[in-house]
Amino acid sequence: MFRLNPTSVGPLALVRNGDKITLDVAARTINLDVPDAELAKRRAEWKQPETRYERGYGWMFTRHIQQANEGCDFDFLKPVFGAPVKEPAIY
């Protein structure tokens, strides 16, 4: 899960309206095209939002959902036994 804290803010938390984002489906990448200096400034200004959910699905989602590059699935659904599942073909 993308557990936010002031020392490890990921780029998704820093995206603003008008930012350029490059998607490369073949390479399976998503890039935020913003200079490092601007990201550092945004990271320094970033404040963690108030907790919205204290129980239920929202609580579970915010604590256990994985990042896009990991499949946007719950971390507790990772296979810890058996053969790994192959990546699906992307069309």
C-alpha positions, 0 to 999 in steps of 0.5 A: 500500500502507498502509505503516506508520510512526510518522508516518503511522498510518492509522485502521485501525491504531487500531481497538479492540474496541467501537469504532463504525464507520459504513458508507455503501454509497451514499456508499462511505465507512467511518468510525471513530466515535471522537473525534479526541482519542482517536485522537491518544492511540492514535496516540501509543501505537501501535507498529509490529508486528514484520515477519511475512513476509520473502518470498513472498505475505505479503511481497508483500501487505504491501508492495503491497496498496491500501486499501479505498477504492482497491479492496483490489487490488495496486498493481502491477495498476493500469492504466497503459494503455488505457481505465479500467474502470468501477466495478461496480454495487453491489447 
